[in-house]
């Protein structure tokens, strides 16, 4: 009788040990699979980041600098916007990647220090944002004014408050008529802007497209919600 009880207890112990071994084995397999999944995910994410960042070329390296300057004026939520402006202006190349010299009252490309260019570009962007808010125009108007000047904000404010390429063309033609010798598209009538040779009436549309690609490129620093609010 005692022998039977001991045998039964031993059998139960063996069964418990076997079950425990099975659980440990399953747990080991589970952790191994999870670790492999995370490794593959990280590798895929890095590949995606590299490939998309490369699509915005030299601009990517300036985004930390842009964000730093925007924080100084309380506009750090617009890193995407300013990076997109740079993409349209120069694709991040040259000594004045923001093409900000003229906004400082200088001749084009006078600035030859990218940091100074970003500082001046952000300073001017801040001015057009503040003035755009004051005049109650939409954000595409603010973007267009980075290219056409703050006078475009006044023009749109008097014509419904919303940017359109037709309004940009009208504003461009007004400036062309004031100075036809300067704003003549270099005499090239095949230029897509001709005869609206002051600025680029498609500028805001182009910047909006850049914003979409840059939002995907640097998700850690930039907010897609900001982009959707902006346009």
GROMACS elastic network, one bead per residue, 0.5 to 0.9 nm:
[ bonds ]
;  ai    aj funct       b0    kb
    1     4     6  0.51404   500
    1     5     6  0.64648   500
    1     6     6  0.87737   500
    2     5     6  0.51832   500
    2     6     6  0.62202   500
    2     7     6  0.85533   500
    3     6     6  0.51602   500
    3     7     6  0.61033   500
    3     8     6  0.85841   500
    4     7     6  0.50553   500
    4     8     6  0.61175   500
    4     9     6  0.86522   500
    5     8     6  0.50195   500
    5     9     6  0.61655   500
    5    10     6  0.85366   500
    6     9     6  0.51309   500
    6    10     6  0.60929   500
    6    11     6  0.85258   500
    7    10     6  0.50702   500
    7    11     6  0.60926   500
    7    12     6  0.86589   500
    8    11     6  0.50619   500
    8    12     6  0.62628   500
    8    13     6  0.86639   500
    9    12     6  0.51152   500
    9    13     6  0.61943   500
    9    14     6  0.86318   500
   10    13     6  0.50471   500
   10    14     6  0.61760   500
   10    15     6  0.85844   500
   11    14     6  0.51240   500
   11    15     6  0.62089   500
   11    16     6  0.87122   500
   12    16     6  0.61678   500
   12    17     6  0.85847   500
   13    16     6  0.50767   500
   13    17     6  0.61324   500
   13    18     6  0.84741   500
   14    17     6  0.51024   500
   14    18     6  0.60749   500
   14    19     6  0.86271   500
   15    19     6  0.61491   500
   15    20     6  0.85489   500
   16    19     6  0.50718   500
   16    20     6  0.60666   500
   16    21     6  0.85060   500
   17    20     6  0.50518   500
   17    21     6  0.60939   500
   17    22     6  0.86187   500
   18    21     6  0.50737   500
   18    22     6  0.62584   500
   18    23     6  0.87343   500
   19    22     6  0.50506   500
   19    23     6  0.62368   500
   19    24     6  0.86393   500
   20    23     6  0.50807   500
   20    24     6  0.61474   500
   20    25     6  0.85065   500
   21    24     6  0.51260   500
   21    25     6  0.60840   500
   21    26     6  0.86079   500
   22    25     6  0.50551   500
   22    26     6  0.61570   500
   22    27     6  0.85696   500
   23    26     6  0.50821   500
   23    27     6  0.60545   500
   23    28     6  0.84986   500
   24    27     6  0.50106   500
   24    28     6  0.60450   500
   24    29     6  0.86002   500
   25    28     6  0.50644   500
   25    29     6  0.62444   500
   25    30     6  0.85749   500
   26    29     6  0.51354   500
   26    30     6  0.60816   500
   26    31     6  0.86558   500
   27    31     6  0.61406   500
   27    32     6  0.84869   500
   28    31     6  0.52665   500
   28    32     6  0.61023   500
   28    33     6  0.86246   500
   29    32     6  0.50561   500
   29    33     6  0.61535   500
   29    34     6  0.85869   500
   30    33     6  0.52091   500
   30    34     6  0.61551   500
   30    35     6  0.85891   500
   31    34     6  0.50190   500
   31    35     6  0.60317   500
   31    36     6  0.85090   500
   32    35     6  0.51707   500
   32    36     6  0.61872   500
   32    37     6  0.86006   500
   33    36     6  0.50658   500
   33    37     6  0.60744   500
   33    38     6  0.86355   500
   34    37     6  0.50232   500
   34    38     6  0.61835   500
   34    39     6  0.85471   500
   35    38     6  0.52147   500
   35    39     6  0.61644   500
   35    40     6  0.86794   500
   36    39     6  0.50572   500
   36    40     6  0.61874   500
   36    41     6  0.85277   500
   37    40     6  0.51762   500
   37    41     6  0.60590   500
   37    42     6  0.86191   500
   38    42     6  0.60941   500
   38    43     6  0.85341   500
   39    42     6  0.52451   500
   39    43     6  0.62263   500
   39    44     6  0.86376   500
   40    43     6  0.51020   500
   40    44     6  0.61084   500
   40    45     6  0.85405   500
   41    44     6  0.51237   500
   41    45     6  0.60595   500
   41    46     6  0.86053   500
   42    45     6  0.50458   500
   42    46     6  0.61566   500
   42    47     6  0.86074   500
   43    46     6  0.52296   500
   43    47     6  0.62808   500
   43    48     6  0.87147   500
   44    47     6  0.51006   500
   44    48     6  0.61722   500
   44    49     6  0.85720   500
   45    48     6  0.50995   500
   45    49     6  0.60676   500
   45    50     6  0.85777   500
   46    49     6  0.50652   500
   46    50     6  0.61016   500
   46    51     6  0.85546   500
   47    50     6  0.52395   500
   47    51     6  0.61458   500
   47    52     6  0.85711   500
   48    51     6  0.52638   500
   48    52     6  0.60561   500
   48    53     6  0.83268   500
   48   217     6  0.85493   500
   49    52     6  0.53489   500
   49    53     6  0.58228   500
   49    54     6  0.83563   500
   49   216     6  0.85229   500
   49   217     6  0.62404   500
   49   218     6  0.75901   500
   50    53     6  0.52071   500
   50    54     6  0.60465   500
   50    55     6  0.87823   500
   50   217     6  0.83787   500
   51    54     6  0.52639   500
   51    55     6  0.67221   500
   51   217     6  0.85955   500
   52    55     6  0.51524   500
   52    56     6  0.73462   500
   52   213     6  0.79063   500
   52   214     6  0.82697   500
   52   216     6  0.73890   500
   52   217     6  0.52496   500
   52   218     6  0.86219   500
   53    56     6  0.56332   500
   53    57     6  0.68390   500
   53    59     6  0.88831   500
   53    60     6  0.64247   500
   53   213     6  0.89900   500
   53   214     6  0.77701   500
   53   216     6  0.85797   500
   53   217     6  0.50717   500
   53   218     6  0.72528   500
   54    58     6  0.80541   500
   54    60     6  0.78379   500
   54   217     6  0.85944   500
   55   213     6  0.81669   500
   55   214     6  0.86917   500
   55   217     6  0.82702   500
   56    59     6  0.58166   500
   56    60     6  0.62401   500
   56    84     6  0.89861   500
   56    87     6  0.70895   500
   56    91     6  0.72237   500
   56    92     6  0.84876   500
   56   210     6  0.83853   500
   56   213     6  0.79078   500
   56   214     6  0.70735   500
   56   217     6  0.80439   500
   57    60     6  0.62489   500
   57    61     6  0.83331   500
   57    87     6  0.85503   500
   57    91     6  0.68034   500
   57    92     6  0.71815   500
   57    93     6  0.89873   500
   58    61     6  0.59520   500
   58    62     6  0.74399   500
   58    87     6  0.85830   500
   58    91     6  0.63960   500
   58    93     6  0.65011   500
   59    62     6  0.54137   500
   59    63     6  0.67759   500
   59    83     6  0.65740   500
   59    84     6  0.84215   500
   59    86     6  0.68511   500
   59    87     6  0.62814   500
   59    90     6  0.87514   500
   59    91     6  0.60318   500
   59    93     6  0.79004   500
   59    97     6  0.84777   500
   60    63     6  0.55259   500
   60    64     6  0.83855   500
   60    83     6  0.79400   500
   60    92     6  0.80892   500
   60   214     6  0.86225   500
   60   217     6  0.85085   500
   60   218     6  0.82857   500
   61    64     6  0.71255   500
   61    65     6  0.81772   500
   61    92     6  0.85011   500
   62    65     6  0.52950   500
   62    66     6  0.61155   500
   62    67     6  0.86639   500
   62    83     6  0.77840   500
   62    92     6  0.76855   500
   62   114     6  0.87258   500
   62   115     6  0.87703   500
   62   118     6  0.83597   500
   63    67     6  0.60443   500
   63    68     6  0.85048   500
   63    79     6  0.69856   500
   63    80     6  0.82949   500
   63    82     6  0.86398   500
   63    83     6  0.64209   500
   63   218     6  0.88710   500
   63   221     6  0.85810   500
   64    67     6  0.51432   500
   64    68     6  0.61434   500
   64    69     6  0.87356   500
   64    79     6  0.86888   500
   64   221     6  0.84567   500
   65    68     6  0.50789   500
   65    69     6  0.62982   500
   65    70     6  0.86193   500
   65   115     6  0.76161   500
   65   118     6  0.75052   500
   65   119     6  0.87821   500
   66    69     6  0.52866   500
   66    70     6  0.61454   500
   66    71     6  0.86617   500
   66    76     6  0.84084   500
   66    79     6  0.63194   500
   66    82     6  0.71533   500
   66    83     6  0.72542   500
   66   118     6  0.64244   500
   66   119     6  0.79426   500
   66   122     6  0.74937   500
   67    70     6  0.50664   500
   67    71     6  0.61682   500
   67    72     6  0.88836   500
   67    75     6  0.83909   500
   67    76     6  0.55563   500
   67    77     6  0.82515   500
   67    78     6  0.79578   500
   67    79     6  0.53798   500
   67    80     6  0.89071   500
   67    82     6  0.88095   500
   67   221     6  0.82975   500
   68    71     6  0.52844   500
   68    72     6  0.68391   500
   68    76     6  0.74739   500
   69    72     6  0.53395   500
   69    73     6  0.71755   500
   69    75     6  0.86211   500
   69    76     6  0.78961   500
   69   118     6  0.76726   500
   69   119     6  0.63577   500
   69   122     6  0.67028   500
   69   123     6  0.85420   500
   70    73     6  0.54077   500
   70    74     6  0.61292   500
   70    77     6  0.79923   500
   70    78     6  0.74079   500
   70    79     6  0.71304   500
   70    82     6  0.88981   500
   70   119     6  0.88018   500
   70   122     6  0.64771   500
   70   123     6  0.85645   500
   70   126     6  0.83593   500
   71    75     6  0.56957   500
   71    77     6  0.83610   500
   72    75     6  0.76329   500
   72    76     6  0.80663   500
   73    76     6  0.78358   500
   73   122     6  0.85347   500
   73   123     6  0.81737   500
   73   126     6  0.71965   500
   74    77     6  0.81358   500
   75    78     6  0.56958   500
   75    79     6  0.78365   500
   75   126     6  0.76988   500
   76    79     6  0.57991   500
   76   222     6  0.89531   500
   77    80     6  0.77451   500
   77    81     6  0.86765   500
   77   221     6  0.89897   500
   77   222     6  0.71701   500
   77   223     6  0.70666   500
   77   226     6  0.65828   500
   78    81     6  0.50891   500
   78    82     6  0.64323   500
   78    83     6  0.85731   500
   78   222     6  0.78940   500
   78   223     6  0.83900   500
   78   226     6  0.71396   500
   78   227     6  0.80136   500
   78   230     6  0.87803   500
   79    82     6  0.53877   500
   79    83     6  0.60468   500
   79    84     6  0.84743   500
   79   221     6  0.78834   500
   79   222     6  0.64394   500
   79   223     6  0.85963   500
   80    83     6  0.51756   500
   80    84     6  0.60710   500
   80    85     6  0.86314   500
   80   210     6  0.87274   500
   80   211     6  0.58922   500
   80   212     6  0.86540   500
   80   214     6  0.64082   500
   80   215     6  0.64227   500
   80   218     6  0.87672   500
   80   221     6  0.86869   500
   80   222     6  0.60561   500
   80   223     6  0.76516   500
   80   224     6  0.85900   500
   80   226     6  0.83616   500
   80   227     6  0.72610   500
   81    84     6  0.50905   500
   81    85     6  0.62431   500
   81    86     6  0.87538   500
   81   143     6  0.84800   500
   81   207     6  0.77663   500
   81   208     6  0.81810   500
   81   210     6  0.85599   500
   81   211     6  0.61608   500
   81   214     6  0.89099   500
   81   227     6  0.75090   500
   81   230     6  0.85056   500
   82    86     6  0.62485   500
   82    87     6  0.85286   500
   82    98     6  0.85788   500
   82   121     6  0.82105   500
   82   122     6  0.73878   500
   82   125     6  0.78352   500
   82   211     6  0.88774   500
   83    86     6  0.50883   500
   83    87     6  0.61692   500
   83    88     6  0.87530   500
   83    92     6  0.87734   500
   83    98     6  0.89117   500
   83   210     6  0.84053   500
   83   211     6  0.77695   500
   83   214     6  0.76505   500
   84    88     6  0.62634   500
   84    89     6  0.85308   500
   84    91     6  0.88052   500
   84   206     6  0.87772   500
   84   207     6  0.55322   500
   84   208     6  0.75535   500
   84   209     6  0.82898   500
   84   210     6  0.51539   500
   84   211     6  0.53109   500
   84   212     6  0.88434   500
   84   213     6  0.88690   500
   84   214     6  0.71382   500
   85    88     6  0.52103   500
   85    89     6  0.60540   500
   85    90     6  0.86108   500
   85    91     6  0.88996   500
   85    98     6  0.71755   500
   85   143     6  0.80673   500
   85   146     6  0.82800   500
   85   207     6  0.60161   500
   85   210     6  0.81070   500
   85   211     6  0.85864   500
   86    90     6  0.58819   500
   86    91     6  0.60548   500
   86    92     6  0.60248   500
   86    93     6  0.89999   500
   86    97     6  0.60566   500
   86    99     6  0.78375   500
   86   118     6  0.88325   500
   86   121     6  0.88423   500
   86   207     6  0.89864   500
   87    90     6  0.57360   500
   87    92     6  0.60674   500
   87    97     6  0.83558   500
   87    98     6  0.84390   500
   87   207     6  0.78255   500
   87   210     6  0.70054   500
   88    91     6  0.61015   500
   88    92     6  0.87533   500
   88    98     6  0.88934   500
   88   203     6  0.79582   500
   88   206     6  0.71297   500
   88   207     6  0.62607   500
   88   210     6  0.75858   500
   89    92     6  0.78515   500
   89    97     6  0.68200   500
   89    98     6  0.61081   500
   89    99     6  0.61972   500
   89   147     6  0.89082   500
   90    93     6  0.54516   500
   90    94     6  0.73554   500
   90    96     6  0.81137   500
   90    97     6  0.53194   500
   90    98     6  0.68912   500
   90    99     6  0.72424   500
   91    94     6  0.89418   500
   91    97     6  0.72199   500
   92    95     6  0.89720   500
   92    96     6  0.84537   500
   92    98     6  0.76544   500
   92   114     6  0.89385   500
   93    96     6  0.76149   500
   93    97     6  0.55065   500
   93   114     6  0.89527   500
   94    97     6  0.56441   500
   94   109     6  0.87345   500
   94   112     6  0.75030   500
   94   113     6  0.86751   500
   94   114     6  0.76187   500
   95    98     6  0.89074   500
   95    99     6  0.87901   500
   95   109     6  0.74654   500
   95   110     6  0.87779   500
   95   111     6  0.65679   500
   95   113     6  0.50413   500
   95   114     6  0.50889   500
   95   115     6  0.87458   500
   95   117     6  0.75014   500
   96    99     6  0.51215   500
   96   100     6  0.66535   500
   96   101     6  0.73428   500
   96   108     6  0.89292   500
   96   109     6  0.59620   500
   96   110     6  0.78360   500
   96   111     6  0.55615   500
   96   112     6  0.54350   500
   96   113     6  0.63579   500
   96   114     6  0.54178   500
   96   115     6  0.85261   500
   96   116     6  0.79594   500
   96   117     6  0.51045   500
   96   118     6  0.79295   500
   97   100     6  0.78060   500
   97   112     6  0.88863   500
   97   113     6  0.88508   500
   97   114     6  0.62007   500
   97   117     6  0.64376   500
   97   118     6  0.74139   500
   97   121     6  0.89776   500
   98   101     6  0.83566   500
   98   114     6  0.79884   500
   98   117     6  0.56765   500
   98   118     6  0.60090   500
   98   120     6  0.81111   500
   98   121     6  0.56102   500
   98   122     6  0.86704   500
   99   102     6  0.74287   500
   99   103     6  0.83903   500
   99   108     6  0.73078   500
   99   109     6  0.66614   500
   99   111     6  0.82710   500
   99   117     6  0.70125   500
   99   118     6  0.89144   500
   99   121     6  0.74394   500
  100   103     6  0.53455   500
  100   104     6  0.67333   500
  100   106     6  0.87210   500
  100   108     6  0.79964   500
  100   109     6  0.78608   500
  100   110     6  0.89486   500
  100   111     6  0.75735   500
  100   116     6  0.88943   500
  100   117     6  0.57691   500
  100   118     6  0.77501   500
  100   119     6  0.88217   500
  100   120     6  0.59211   500
  100   121     6  0.50982   500
  100   122     6  0.88710   500
  100   124     6  0.78591   500
  101   104     6  0.53119   500
  101   105     6  0.67123   500
  101   106     6  0.51543   500
  101   107     6  0.62594   500
  101   108     6  0.55288   500
  101   109     6  0.58202   500
  101   110     6  0.57899   500
  101   111     6  0.56238   500
  101   117     6  0.73516   500
  101   120     6  0.77395   500
  101   121     6  0.84429   500
  102   107     6  0.57109   500
  102   108     6  0.56696   500
  102   109     6  0.80170   500
  102   110     6  0.83369   500
  103   106     6  0.72245   500
  103   120     6  0.76874   500
  103   121     6  0.77834   500
  103   124     6  0.65753   500
  103   146     6  0.87830   500
  103   149     6  0.83412   500
  104   107     6  0.87982   500
  104   120     6  0.71354   500
  104   121     6  0.89850   500
  104   124     6  0.82012   500
  106   109     6  0.81645   500
  106   110     6  0.63343   500
  106   111     6  0.82071   500
  107   110     6  0.56268   500
  107   111     6  0.87108   500
  108   111     6  0.79549   500
  109   112     6  0.67267   500
  111   114     6  0.78544   500
  111   116     6  0.71247   500
  111   117     6  0.63743   500
  112   115     6  0.89596   500
  112   116     6  0.78746   500
  112   117     6  0.75163   500
  113   116     6  0.53022   500
  113   117     6  0.61551   500
  113   118     6  0.87755   500
  114   118     6  0.61446   500
  114   119     6  0.85567   500
  115   118     6  0.51558   500
  115   119     6  0.61934   500
  115   120     6  0.86213   500
  116   119     6  0.50110   500
  116   120     6  0.60815   500
  116   121     6  0.83434   500
  117   120     6  0.52171   500
  117   121     6  0.58634   500
  117   122     6  0.84688   500
  118   122     6  0.59787   500
  118   123     6  0.83685   500
  119   122     6  0.53101   500
  119   123     6  0.61128   500
  119   124     6  0.86952   500
  120   124     6  0.61395   500
  120   125     6  0.84600   500
  121   124     6  0.52064   500
  121   125     6  0.60462   500
  121   126     6  0.85399   500
  122   126     6  0.59986   500
  122   127     6  0.85660   500
  123   126     6  0.51903   500
  123   127     6  0.64451   500
  123   128     6  0.89860   500
  124   128     6  0.63713   500
  124   129     6  0.86191   500
  124   146     6  0.77501   500
  125   128     6  0.52373   500
  125   129     6  0.61192   500
  125   130     6  0.85820   500
  125   142     6  0.84117   500
  125   143     6  0.84564   500
  125   146     6  0.68234   500
  126   129     6  0.51338   500
  126   130     6  0.61296   500
  126   131     6  0.85425   500
  127   130     6  0.52447   500
  127   131     6  0.60957   500
  127   132     6  0.83732   500
  127   150     6  0.86953   500
  128   131     6  0.50539   500
  128   132     6  0.57314   500
  128   133     6  0.83909   500
  128   142     6  0.59731   500
  128   143     6  0.82216   500
  128   145     6  0.69964   500
  128   146     6  0.71322   500
  128   149     6  0.84163   500
  128   150     6  0.64243   500
  128   153     6  0.82091   500
  129   132     6  0.50224   500
  129   133     6  0.61304   500
  129   134     6  0.85526   500
  129   139     6  0.80950   500
  129   142     6  0.60963   500
  129   143     6  0.85575   500
  130   133     6  0.52045   500
  130   134     6  0.62173   500
  130   135     6  0.87274   500
  131   135     6  0.61205   500
  131   136     6  0.83638   500
  131   137     6  0.89893   500
  131   142     6  0.84467   500
  131   150     6  0.79065   500
  131   153     6  0.77613   500
  132   135     6  0.51567   500
  132   136     6  0.58854   500
  132   137     6  0.55239   500
  132   138     6  0.74349   500
  132   139     6  0.75810   500
  132   141     6  0.75995   500
  132   142     6  0.58271   500
  132   150     6  0.85033   500
  132   153     6  0.63258   500
  132   154     6  0.86863   500
  132   157     6  0.88294   500
  133   137     6  0.65406   500
  133   138     6  0.81866   500
  133   139     6  0.86782   500
  133   142     6  0.87826   500
  134   137     6  0.81003   500
  135   153     6  0.73318   500
  135   154     6  0.73204   500
  135   157     6  0.62575   500
  135   161     6  0.81474   500
  136   157     6  0.71160   500
  136   161     6  0.67143   500
  137   140     6  0.84309   500
  137   141     6  0.64258   500
  137   142     6  0.75124   500
  137   153     6  0.70247   500
  137   154     6  0.88737   500
  137   156     6  0.70399   500
  137   157     6  0.59545   500
  137   160     6  0.82594   500
  137   162     6  0.59386   500
  137   163     6  0.79266   500
  138   141     6  0.55656   500
  138   142     6  0.69339   500
  138   161     6  0.63674   500
  138   162     6  0.53807   500
  138   163     6  0.68488   500
  138   230     6  0.84561   500
  138   231     6  0.82208   500
  139   143     6  0.64127   500
  139   144     6  0.86777   500
  139   162     6  0.83474   500
  139   163     6  0.82391   500
  139   229     6  0.88338   500
  139   230     6  0.57410   500
  139   231     6  0.62579   500
  140   144     6  0.61005   500
  140   145     6  0.85345   500
  140   162     6  0.77027   500
  140   163     6  0.59604   500
  140   164     6  0.83791   500
  140   204     6  0.57854   500
  140   205     6  0.80084   500
  140   208     6  0.82985   500
  140   230     6  0.76391   500
  140   231     6  0.63537   500
  141   144     6  0.50185   500
  141   145     6  0.61037   500
  141   146     6  0.88552   500
  141   152     6  0.75331   500
  141   153     6  0.63819   500
  141   156     6  0.73076   500
  141   161     6  0.81140   500
  141   162     6  0.66432   500
  141   164     6  0.81524   500
  141   204     6  0.75213   500
  142   145     6  0.51288   500
  142   146     6  0.67350   500
  142   150     6  0.82490   500
  142   152     6  0.85325   500
  142   153     6  0.68807   500
  142   163     6  0.87026   500
  142   204     6  0.85909   500
  143   146     6  0.54201   500
  143   147     6  0.73809   500
  143   203     6  0.78217   500
  143   204     6  0.55800   500
  143   207     6  0.76953   500
  143   208     6  0.88673   500
  144   147     6  0.54342   500
  144   148     6  0.61452   500
  144   149     6  0.79183   500
  144   152     6  0.76632   500
  144   153     6  0.85669   500
  144   163     6  0.80198   500
  144   168     6  0.80877   500
  144   200     6  0.84353   500
  144   201     6  0.78103   500
  144   202     6  0.83426   500
  144   203     6  0.59789   500
  144   205     6  0.86896   500
  144   207     6  0.88866   500
  145   150     6  0.53674   500
  145   151     6  0.74801   500
  145   152     6  0.56321   500
  145   153     6  0.64327   500
  145   204     6  0.87038   500
  146   149     6  0.57437   500
  146   150     6  0.74391   500
  147   150     6  0.89231   500
  147   199     6  0.60913   500
  147   200     6  0.71381   500
  147   201     6  0.89157   500
  147   203     6  0.70517   500
  147   204     6  0.85844   500
  148   151     6  0.74973   500
  148   152     6  0.62484   500
  148   168     6  0.85540   500
  148   171     6  0.87314   500
  148   172     6  0.79911   500
  148   198     6  0.74578   500
  148   199     6  0.54348   500
  148   200     6  0.76062   500
  148   201     6  0.85284   500
  149   152     6  0.59251   500
  149   153     6  0.78615   500
  149   199     6  0.89396   500
  150   153     6  0.53534   500
  150   154     6  0.70763   500
  150   155     6  0.89957   500
  151   154     6  0.52230   500
  151   155     6  0.63277   500
  151   156     6  0.87961   500
  151   171     6  0.89015   500
  152   156     6  0.61430   500
  152   157     6  0.84384   500
  152   168     6  0.78128   500
  152   171     6  0.68796   500
  152   172     6  0.89852   500
  153   156     6  0.52578   500
  153   157     6  0.60266   500
  153   158     6  0.86839   500
  153   161     6  0.82776   500
  153   163     6  0.89808   500
  154   157     6  0.50654   500
  154   158     6  0.63722   500
  154   159     6  0.87705   500
  154   161     6  0.89380   500
  155   158     6  0.53537   500
  155   159     6  0.64463   500
  155   161     6  0.85433   500
  155   167     6  0.83852   500
  155   171     6  0.71619   500
  156   160     6  0.63252   500
  156   161     6  0.50684   500
  156   162     6  0.63273   500
  156   163     6  0.64916   500
  156   164     6  0.89610   500
  156   167     6  0.72319   500
  156   168     6  0.85979   500
  156   171     6  0.88117   500
  157   160     6  0.59488   500
  157   162     6  0.75693   500
  158   161     6  0.68193   500
  159   162     6  0.76644   500
  159   167     6  0.81337   500
  160   163     6  0.84448   500
  162   167     6  0.88439   500
  163   166     6  0.83763   500
  163   167     6  0.65962   500
  163   168     6  0.73461   500
  163   204     6  0.87046   500
  164   167     6  0.52824   500
  164   168     6  0.63216   500
  164   169     6  0.86842   500
  164   201     6  0.85958   500
  164   204     6  0.89772   500
  165   169     6  0.60713   500
  165   170     6  0.86171   500
  165   201     6  0.56039   500
  165   202     6  0.63356   500
  165   203     6  0.89043   500
  165   204     6  0.86255   500
  165   205     6  0.86409   500
  166   169     6  0.50586   500
  166   170     6  0.63139   500
  166   171     6  0.87001   500
  166   201     6  0.79723   500
  167   170     6  0.50577   500
  167   171     6  0.61660   500
  167   172     6  0.84562   500
  167   201     6  0.84234   500
  168   171     6  0.51286   500
  168   172     6  0.59965   500
  168   173     6  0.85758   500
  168   196     6  0.88012   500
  168   199     6  0.88337   500
  168   200     6  0.81311   500
  168   201     6  0.50659   500
  168   202     6  0.80846   500
  169   173     6  0.61201   500
  169   174     6  0.86707   500
  169   193     6  0.88986   500
  169   196     6  0.58965   500
  169   197     6  0.89265   500
  169   198     6  0.87016   500
  169   200     6  0.85131   500
  169   201     6  0.57450   500
  170   173     6  0.51757   500
  170   174     6  0.63675   500
  170   175     6  0.88970   500
  170   196     6  0.80246   500
  171   174     6  0.51945   500
  171   175     6  0.65750   500
  171   176     6  0.87783   500
  171   196     6  0.86985   500
  171   198     6  0.84263   500
  171   201     6  0.89471   500
  172   175     6  0.52510   500
  172   176     6  0.61891   500
  172   177     6  0.87339   500
  172   195     6  0.88767   500
  172   196     6  0.54310   500
  172   197     6  0.66853   500
  172   199     6  0.67176   500
  172   200     6  0.82230   500
  172   201     6  0.74528   500
  173   177     6  0.60926   500
  173   178     6  0.85731   500
  173   195     6  0.74788   500
  173   196     6  0.54067   500
  173   197     6  0.74650   500
  173   198     6  0.71062   500
  174   177     6  0.53126   500
  174   178     6  0.64931   500
  174   198     6  0.87838   500
  175   178     6  0.50934   500
  175   179     6  0.64627   500
  175   180     6  0.80962   500
  175   183     6  0.78688   500
  175   196     6  0.88906   500
  175   197     6  0.86953   500
  175   198     6  0.63640   500
  176   179     6  0.52166   500
  176   181     6  0.82574   500
  176   182     6  0.77992   500
  176   183     6  0.53895   500
  176   184     6  0.73877   500
  176   195     6  0.82631   500
  176   196     6  0.70894   500
  176   197     6  0.66119   500
  176   198     6  0.60033   500
  177   180     6  0.54552   500
  177   183     6  0.85453   500
  179   182     6  0.57190   500
  179   183     6  0.63339   500
  179   184     6  0.88015   500
  180   183     6  0.52154   500
  180   184     6  0.59845   500
  180   197     6  0.89199   500
  181   184     6  0.62109   500
  182   185     6  0.82539   500
  182   186     6  0.82313   500
  182   197     6  0.89253   500
  182   198     6  0.87487   500
  183   186     6  0.76131   500
  183   187     6  0.89629   500
  183   195     6  0.87782   500
  183   196     6  0.81963   500
  183   197     6  0.51791   500
  183   198     6  0.54951   500
  183   199     6  0.86475   500
  184   187     6  0.54420   500
  184   188     6  0.76022   500
  184   189     6  0.85459   500
  184   194     6  0.74974   500
  184   195     6  0.70815   500
  184   196     6  0.81445   500
  184   197     6  0.55428   500
  184   198     6  0.79258   500
  185   188     6  0.56242   500
  185   189     6  0.73374   500
  185   191     6  0.67142   500
  185   193     6  0.73832   500
  185   194     6  0.64084   500
  185   195     6  0.75607   500
  185   196     6  0.82311   500
  185   197     6  0.51938   500
  185   198     6  0.80811   500
  186   189     6  0.85003   500
  186   191     6  0.88052   500
  186   197     6  0.87901   500
  187   190     6  0.89282   500
  187   191     6  0.87732   500
  187   194     6  0.89596   500
  188   191     6  0.55959   500
  188   194     6  0.75908   500
  189   192     6  0.80381   500
  189   193     6  0.85557   500
  189   194     6  0.57347   500
  189   195     6  0.73359   500
  190   193     6  0.83237   500
  190   194     6  0.69874   500
  191   194     6  0.54438   500
  191   195     6  0.83875   500
  191   197     6  0.87133   500
  192   195     6  0.84727   500
  192   196     6  0.87755   500
  193   196     6  0.52155   500
  193   197     6  0.55775   500
  193   198     6  0.83580   500
  193   199     6  0.83910   500
  193   200     6  0.66550   500
  193   201     6  0.73914   500
  193   202     6  0.87229   500
  194   197     6  0.55200   500
  195   198     6  0.86639   500
  196   199     6  0.77488   500
  196   200     6  0.78570   500
  196   201     6  0.76196   500
  197   200     6  0.72713   500
  197   201     6  0.88010   500
  198   201     6  0.83049   500
  199   202     6  0.89339   500
  199   203     6  0.81000   500
  200   203     6  0.52765   500
  200   204     6  0.86622   500
  201   204     6  0.76531   500
  201   205     6  0.87238   500
  202   205     6  0.54845   500
  202   206     6  0.63543   500
  202   207     6  0.88616   500
  203   206     6  0.52358   500
  203   207     6  0.62583   500
  203   208     6  0.86927   500
  204   207     6  0.51678   500
  204   208     6  0.61941   500
  204   209     6  0.88275   500
  205   208     6  0.51710   500
  205   209     6  0.65428   500
  205   210     6  0.89259   500
  206   209     6  0.52514   500
  206   210     6  0.64690   500
  206   211     6  0.87864   500
  207   210     6  0.50300   500
  207   211     6  0.61884   500
  207   212     6  0.88542   500
  208   211     6  0.50372   500
  208   212     6  0.65946   500
  208   227     6  0.84885   500
  208   231     6  0.73136   500
  209   212     6  0.52953   500
  209   213     6  0.67906   500
  209   214     6  0.88796   500
  210   213     6  0.53263   500
  210   214     6  0.61511   500
  210   215     6  0.85723   500
  211   214     6  0.51494   500
  211   215     6  0.60151   500
  211   216     6  0.87961   500
  211   224     6  0.89928   500
  211   227     6  0.69349   500
  212   215     6  0.53499   500
  212   216     6  0.68300   500
  212   217     6  0.89550   500
  212   224     6  0.81431   500
  212   227     6  0.76014   500
  213   216     6  0.54269   500
  213   217     6  0.63365   500
  214   218     6  0.63303   500
  214   219     6  0.84057   500
  214   222     6  0.83888   500
  215   218     6  0.59151   500
  215   219     6  0.60564   500
  215   221     6  0.89117   500
  215   222     6  0.61589   500
  215   223     6  0.68018   500
  215   224     6  0.57856   500
  215   227     6  0.76986   500
  216   219     6  0.59043   500
  216   222     6  0.87125   500
  216   224     6  0.80913   500
  217   220     6  0.89968   500
  217   222     6  0.89469   500
  218   221     6  0.59542   500
  218   222     6  0.61850   500
  218   223     6  0.89893   500
  219   222     6  0.52394   500
  219   223     6  0.67928   500
  219   224     6  0.79086   500
  220   223     6  0.81541   500
  222   225     6  0.89095   500
  222   226     6  0.80453   500
  222   227     6  0.88113   500
  223   226     6  0.52457   500
  223   227     6  0.67399   500
  223   228     6  0.89980   500
  224   227     6  0.50491   500
  224   228     6  0.63588   500
  224   229     6  0.86418   500
  225   228     6  0.51417   500
  225   229     6  0.61590   500
  225   230     6  0.85423   500
  226   229     6  0.50523   500
  226   230     6  0.60407   500
  226   231     6  0.88363   500
  227   230     6  0.50338   500
  227   231     6  0.64537   500
  228   231     6  0.55308   500
